[in-house]
Amino acid sequence: MMRKLLVTSALPYANGPIHIGHLVEYLQTDIWVRFQKLMGNQCHYFCADDTHGTPVMIRARNEGITPETLIRRVHAEHYRDFTGFAIEFDNYYSTHSEENRQLSERIYQGALANGSIVKKAIQQAYDEQEKMWLPDRYIKGTCPRCKAEEQYGDSCDACGAHYQTTELINPVSTISGRPPVMKESTHYFFRLGQFESALKKLFADGYVQASVQNKLDEWFSEGLRDWDISRDGPYFGFKIPGEENKYFYVWLDAPIGYMASCKNYCDRKGLDFERVWNGGEYEICHFIGKDIMYFHALFWPALLFSANLRTPNKLFVHGFLTVNGQKMSKSKGTFIMAETYLKHLDPQYLRYYYASKLSGDVSDIDLNVEDFVNRVNADLVGKLANLASRSGPMLTDKLGGKLGALDKNGWTLLNELTAAKTEITAAYKSLNYAAAIRKIMALADVCNKYVEDNQPWSAIKTSPEGARTALTAILNAVKVLTVYLKPVLPAFAEKIERFLAVGPLTFADVETAMEHHTIGKFIRLIERIEKEKVDAMIEETKPQTAVPTQPQPEAQLDEPLAPECTIEDFMKVDLRVARISKAAPVAGADKLLALELDLGALKKNVFAGIAKAYKPEDLVGRLVVCVANLKPRQMKFGLSEGMVCASGPGGADVFLLSPDSGAKPGQRVH
């Protein structure tokens, strides 16, 4: 019976590019979706950019653009990268949409009517210097459970604990580097504990993998806490109905983005969204990383329970990616962006390598660069492509490109391949792609042994028809192996289909044989990985640092050094990138210019003694470095709130310090 499936991947955040760690999830999902479609099932794949929250708002300010402009640009970049890796969505949408607003308000109102939302006055972190409330991810400190340092304000990467920001030990703002103050604010809370029994039943019915059940039991034993679903303005997101300056927390409307993407698709295709998403006709399957399991395993289904909406059928959780046995590292060149990878290497390589590692549990997978090169070259080039390249051209060049009939030995080979279908499809279905790849490669070895045993290149000289019979078996084997690998290597499979002159292959074609069939001209299938290209990709990923210029022996300082200061003295100085938004002369002060400095999240007025060196109209829009935490000084011309950094002896010989291109207002200068 045909299955009907709605499949989602976690929504990538619109505050940064896609990297190869992200791609583990999207490739895992895409392979599973393609497999389902090749099995004849109806399967729709939905995703969207996660667009709301403080990080997006701050980045847009720093770039001098609106959040809407930023998320449109990032959306195009994300979609470009996903498409480059042959990840095929039915709809790739955005959480900043009218559909998402309507569904968020609908679910919120349902939870409110169900008594699942309460108001509480809470203490919340506030950055006095930046004049803004601090979300969890903008605070770091020591974990209250395991005492690991440099942990975020909501959860610990070291021990996996979840906690309130107020529990963090020695917290500091990641924006200003200063300890936040606590201020009271009234917030909306979702009463998660109401749904403990319903959640336990959901898990008992198979919502999550058995390998994550222990973690869920641990969370239940700790007690399910109320969840803060609101944020104070300024905030980029949806306003809470009836409120003027309170917004839905991004984690409330983000998973609702799955539904919004589906609704947008249904509206465009003339389908009934309520029937598709809520009718029970389709299975709903989410793919996520283990870092966001708490939200998807607990909050998301509980939120749906509270609004009397259906819950998903399955939550598939995967582990993280390491490179050469360690976390991805910018300094080592292993924190590789999808865009950078695509400049240097074929995306099929990574699709295949990840598939060979993914086993369907939450274990991390490792991309070992040497193994990556060797495995792709040995398997894809040495076994699969070689099998086709040794047989196809021989048939077209010597025997008119026409297959013959299979003999007993040919059927024996083909039957061995087709008998593996149940094992391979079961592996794909359970996300154990590694097992599927192992079996397919073992079959490829059997096929290559058949080639060596029959040696059609020798047989064609004395028995052309005997060679045709052997080539018929080999190319039928190529077809079967192609079907098995098609979820992983769609571009490779498409070339084989054109070469063999067969329609789009599905798993139903495994049992059908090609006899007396004319094939097309051979197409080069895949290139070997060149180690030099991998090295170039890694080198490009490493931070580029300028080579320091050696001082000339005869150089002399213009003036003696100031008295020594300690590192503690120096750390008190907060240097920031600023854009000069206004510049004007100061009446009665021929050396001063009045500057308005834009630091992204705030503005400062500064009087600078640079009038002899610069014209005001030449300064507007220029990036400079300023001392942002200098104590304001009242001058007779007004209040000066900082200082711009410059060098030179003075007068006309003053040279403003400017950051390199690409710097953004508000960034710290280290």
Residue pairs with C-beta under 8 A, 6 or more apart in sequence:
2 40
2 41
2 42
3 36
3 41
3 42
3 43
3 283
4 41
4 42
4 43
4 281
4 282
4 283
5 33
5 36
5 41
5 42
5 43
5 44
5 282
5 283
5 284
5 285
6 44
6 46
6 262
6 276
6 277
6 282
6 283
6 284
6 285
7 29
7 32
7 33
7 36
7 43
7 44
7 45
7 46
7 285
7 286
7 287
8 29
8 45
8 46
8 47
8 258
8 261
8 284
8 285
8 286
8 287
9 25
9 26
9 29
9 45
9 47
9 287
9 288
10 25
10 286
10 287
10 288
10 289
10 292
10 296
11 47
11 48
11 49
11 50
11 95
11 254
11 255
11 257
11 258
12 18
12 22
12 47
12 49
12 50
12 78
13 49
13 50
13 53
13 55
13 56
14 49
14 50
14 51
14 56
14 70
14 71
14 74
14 75
14 78
14 94
15 53
15 55
15 56
15 59
15 74
16 74
17 74
17 77
17 78
17 81
17 337
17 338
17 339
18 77
18 78
18 81
18 82
18 337
18 338
18 339
19 328
19 335
19 336
19 337
19 338
20 321
20 323
20 328
20 336
20 337
20 338
20 341
20 350
20 367
21 320
21 321
21 328
22 338
23 85
23 338
23 350
23 354
24 289
24 318
24 320
24 321
24 354
24 358
24 365
25 287
25 288
25 289
25 318
26 47
26 82
26 85
26 87
27 85
27 87
27 350
27 351
27 354
27 355
28 287
28 316
28 318
28 354
28 358
28 431
28 433
29 45
29 87
29 287
30 45
30 86
30 87
30 88
31 351
31 355
31 428
31 433
31 487
31 488
32 287
32 428
32 431
32 487
33 43
33 45
33 88
34 88
34 486
34 487
34 490
35 425
35 428
35 429
35 487
36 43
37 43
38 483
38 486
38 487
38 505
38 506
38 507
39 425
39 506
39 507
40 506
40 507
40 508
44 90
44 91
44 262
44 265
44 282
45 88
45 89
45 90
46 89
46 90
46 91
46 93
46 258
46 261
46 262
46 265
47 89
47 91
47 92
47 93
47 261
48 91
48 92
48 93
48 94
48 95
48 97
48 257
48 258
48 260
48 261
49 71
49 74
49 75
49 78
49 92
49 93
49 94
49 95
49 96
50 95
50 250
50 254
50 257
51 67
51 71
51 94
51 95
51 96
51 236
52 95
52 96
52 235
52 236
52 237
52 238
52 247
52 248
52 250
52 253
52 254
53 135
53 235
53 236
53 237
53 250
54 132
54 135
54 137
54 138
54 231
54 235
54 236
55 137
55 138
56 67
56 70
56 71
56 236
57 67
57 234
57 235
57 236
58 175
58 600
58 601
58 666
59 70
59 664
60 66
60 67
60 69
60 70
60 236
61 600
61 601
61 665
61 666
62 600
62 664
62 665
62 666
62 667
63 70
63 664
64 579
64 598
64 665
67 236
68 96
71 94
71 96
75 94
77 339
78 92
79 92
80 339
81 338
81 339
81 342
82 89
82 92
82 338
84 338
84 339
84 342
84 347
85 338
85 342
85 347
85 350
85 351
86 347
86 348
86 351
86 490
86 491
88 490
90 265
91 261
91 262
91 264
91 265
92 261
93 99
93 257
93 260
93 261
93 264
93 265
94 100
94 257
95 253
95 254
95 256
95 257
95 260
97 260
97 264
99 259
99 260
99 263
99 264
99 267
100 238
100 253
100 256
100 257
100 259
100 260
101 238
101 253
103 256
103 259
103 260
103 263
104 238
104 248
104 252
104 253
104 256
105 238
105 241
106 307
107 256
107 303
107 304
107 306
107 307
107 309
108 117
108 229
108 240
108 241
108 248
108 252
109 241
109 307
110 306
110 307
110 308
110 309
111 117
111 190
111 303
111 306
111 307
114 306
114 307
114 308
115 191
115 194
116 190
116 191
116 194
116 306
117 188
117 189
117 190
117 191
117 229
118 188
118 189
118 191
118 226
119 186
119 187
119 188
119 189
120 186
120 187
120 189
120 226
121 184
121 185
121 186
121 187
122 184
122 185
122 186
122 187
122 228
123 166
123 182
123 183
123 184
124 133
124 134
124 165
124 182
124 183
124 184
124 185
124 187
124 232
125 133
125 134
125 139
125 153
125 165
125 166
125 171
125 173
125 180
125 181
125 182
126 132
126 133
126 134
126 180
126 181
126 182
126 183
127 133
127 134
127 138
127 173
127 175
127 176
127 178
127 180
128 178
128 180
128 181
129 173
129 176
129 178
129 629
130 173
130 175
130 176
130 601
130 602
131 601
131 602
132 175
132 234
132 601
133 185
133 231
133 232
134 153
134 165
134 173
134 175
134 180
135 153
135 231
136 152
136 153
136 154
136 155
136 165
137 152
137 153
137 154
137 174
138 153
138 173
138 174
138 175
139 152
139 153
139 165
139 168
139 171
139 172
139 173
139 174
139 180
140 150
140 151
140 152
140 153
140 168
140 171
140 172
140 174
141 149
141 151
141 153
141 168
141 169
141 170
141 171
141 172
142 148
142 149
142 151
142 168
142 169
142 170
143 149
143 151
143 156
143 158
143 159
143 161
143 163
143 168
143 169
144 161
144 163
144 167
144 168
144 169
145 156
145 159
145 161
145 163
146 156
146 158
146 159
146 161
147 169
148 156
148 157
148 158
148 159
151 157
151 158
151 168
153 165
153 168
153 171
154 162
154 163
154 164
154 165
155 161
155 162
155 163
155 294
156 163
160 215
162 219
162 294
165 171
166 182
170 179
171 179
171 180
172 178
172 179
172 180
173 179
173 180
175 601
176 574
177 574
177 668
185 232
187 228
187 229
187 230
187 246
188 228
188 229
188 230
188 240
188 246
189 226
189 227
189 228
189 229
190 226
190 227
190 229
190 299
190 302
190 303
190 306
191 226
192 224
192 225
192 226
192 227
192 298
192 299
192 302
193 223
193 224
193 225
193 226
194 302
194 306
195 224
195 301
195 302
195 305
195 306
196 220
196 224
198 301
198 302
198 305
199 224
199 297
199 298
199 301
199 302
199 305
200 220
202 301
202 311
203 213
203 216
203 297
206 314
207 297
207 301
207 311
207 312
207 313
207 314
207 315
208 216
208 297
208 315
208 317
209 315
209 316
209 317
209 360
209 361
209 362
211 317
211 361
211 362
212 290
212 293
212 297
212 317
212 362
215 293
216 297
216 298
219 294
219 298
224 298
227 299
228 249
229 248
229 249
229 251
229 252
230 240
230 246
230 247
230 248
230 249
231 237
231 246
231 247
231 248
231 249
231 250
232 245
232 246
232 247
233 245
233 246
233 247
235 247
237 247
237 248
237 249
237 250
237 253
238 247
238 248
238 253
239 246
239 247
239 248
240 246
240 247
240 248
251 295
251 299
252 303
255 295
255 296
255 300
255 303
258 286
259 277
262 273
262 276
262 277
263 273
263 277
265 271
266 272
266 273
266 276
266 277
267 273
272 279
275 281
276 282
277 284
277 310
278 309
278 310
280 310
283 313
283 314
284 310
284 312
284 313
284 314
285 312
285 313
285 314
285 315
285 316
286 296
286 312
286 314
286 315
286 316
287 316
287 318
288 296
288 315
288 316
288 317
288 318
289 317
289 318
289 319
289 320
290 317
290 318
290 319
290 320
290 362
291 320
293 315
293 317
296 315
297 315
300 312
301 311
301 312
304 310
304 311
305 311
316 360
316 431
317 362
318 358
318 362
319 361
319 362
319 363
319 364
319 365
320 364
320 365
321 328
321 364
321 365
321 366
321 367
322 328
322 364
322 365
322 366
322 367
323 329
323 332
323 334
323 336
323 366
323 367
323 368
323 369
324 332
324 334
324 366
324 367
324 368
324 369
325 366
325 368
326 332
326 334
328 334
328 335
328 336
329 335
330 541
330 542
330 543
331 542
331 543
332 538
332 542
333 537
333 538
333 539
333 540
333 541
333 542
334 538
334 541
335 541
336 537
336 538
336 541
337 541
340 537
340 540
340 541
341 347
341 350
341 537
343 537
343 540
344 533
344 534
344 536
344 537
344 540
345 529
345 533
345 534
345 537
346 526
346 527
346 529
347 491
348 380
348 489
348 491
348 492
348 526
349 372
349 376
349 380
349 529
351 488
351 489
352 375
352 376
352 379
352 380
352 437
352 488
352 489
353 367
353 372
353 375
353 376
354 365
354 367
354 433
355 433
355 434
355 436
355 437
355 488
356 375
356 379
356 433
356 434
356 437
356 438
357 365
357 366
357 367
357 434
358 365
358 431
358 432
358 433
358 434
359 431
359 432
359 433
359 434
359 435
360 430
360 431
360 432
360 433
369 534
369 538
372 529
372 534
373 529
373 531
373 534
376 529
377 528
377 529
379 441
379 444
380 489
380 492
380 526
381 526
381 527
381 528
383 441
383 444
383 445
383 448
384 444
384 481
384 485
384 492
384 525
385 525
385 526
386 448
387 444
387 447
387 448
387 451
387 474
387 477
387 478
387 481
388 475
388 478
388 496
388 499
388 522
388 525
389 522
389 524
389 525
390 451
390 457
390 474
391 451
391 456
391 471
391 474
391 475
391 478
392 475
392 478
392 499
392 519
392 522
393 522
394 456
394 457
394 460
394 467
394 471
395 401
395 402
395 403
395 468
395 471
395 475
395 519
396 519
396 520
396 521
396 522
398 460
398 464
398 467
399 460
399 464
399 467
399 468
399 471
400 518
401 518
401 519
401 520
401 521
402 468
402 516
402 517
402 518
402 519
403 468
403 471
403 472
403 475
403 476
403 514
403 515
403 516
403 517
403 518
403 519
404 465
404 468
404 469
404 472
404 515
404 516
405 469
405 472
405 515
405 516
406 414
406 469
406 472
406 473
406 476
406 513
406 515
407 469
407 473
409 450
409 454
409 473
410 469
410 470
410 472
410 473
410 476
413 446
413 447
413 450
413 473
413 477
414 473
414 476
414 477
414 480
414 513
416 443
416 446
417 443
417 446
417 447
417 477
417 480
417 481
417 510
418 480
418 510
418 511
420 439
420 443
420 484
421 484
421 507
421 510
421 511
423 439
424 436
424 439
424 440
424 484
425 507
427 433
427 435
427 436
427 439
428 436
428 487
433 488
436 484
437 488
440 481
440 484
440 485
443 477
443 481
443 484
444 481
447 474
447 477
447 478
447 481
450 470
450 473
450 474
450 477
451 470
451 474
454 470
456 467
456 470
456 471
456 474
457 467
459 466
459 467
459 470
460 467
472 514
472 515
475 500
475 514
475 519
476 513
476 514
478 496
478 500
479 496
479 500
479 502
479 505
479 509
479 514
480 510
482 492
482 493
482 496
482 497
482 505
483 493
483 505
483 506
483 507
483 509
483 510
484 510
485 492
485 493
486 493
486 505
492 525
492 526
493 505
495 523
495 525
496 525
497 503
497 504
497 505
498 520
498 523
499 519
499 520
499 521
499 522
499 523
500 514
500 519
500 520
501 517
501 518
501 519
501 520
502 509
502 514
558 649
572 629
573 627
573 629
574 627
574 628
574 629
574 668
575 625
575 626
575 627
575 628
575 645
575 668
575 669
575 670
576 599
576 625
576 626
576 628
576 665
576 666
576 667
576 668
576 669
577 599
577 623
577 624
577 625
577 659
577 663
577 664
577 665
577 666
577 667
577 669
578 597
578 598
578 599
578 604
578 623
578 624
578 625
578 626
578 628
578 644
578 665
578 666
579 597
579 598
579 621
579 622
579 623
579 624
579 665
580 595
580 596
580 597
580 598
580 619
580 620
580 621
580 622
580 623
580 624
581 596
581 597
581 598
581 603
581 620
581 621
582 594
582 595
582 596
582 620
583 593
583 594
583 595
583 596
583 614
583 616
583 617
583 619
583 620
584 593
584 594
584 616
585 592
585 593
585 594
585 611
585 616
586 592
586 593
586 594
586 607
586 611
586 637
587 637
588 637
589 607
589 611
589 637
590 611
590 612
591 609
591 611
591 612
592 607
592 608
592 609
592 611
592 637
593 607
593 608
593 610
593 611
593 614
593 616
593 619
594 605
594 606
594 607
594 637
594 638
595 605
595 606
595 607
595 608
595 619
595 644
596 603
596 604
596 605
596 606
597 603
597 604
597 605
597 606
597 624
597 626
597 642
597 644
598 665
599 626
599 628
599 665
599 666
600 664
600 665
600 666
601 666
604 626
604 628
604 641
604 642
605 638
605 639
605 640
605 641
606 626
606 640
606 641
606 642
606 643
606 644
607 635
607 637
607 638
607 640
608 643
608 644
608 646
609 650
609 654
610 644
610 646
610 654
610 656
612 651
612 652
612 654
613 648
613 651
613 652
613 653
613 654
613 655
614 654
614 656
622 656
622 658
623 658
623 659
623 663
623 665
624 644
624 645
624 656
624 657
624 658
625 644
625 645
625 657
625 658
625 659
625 669
626 642
626 643
626 644
626 645
627 642
627 643
627 645
628 642
629 642
630 641
630 642
630 643
632 639
632 640
632 641
633 639
633 640
644 656
644 657
645 656
645 657
646 654
646 655
646 656
646 657
647 654
647 655
647 657
648 654
648 655
659 667
659 669
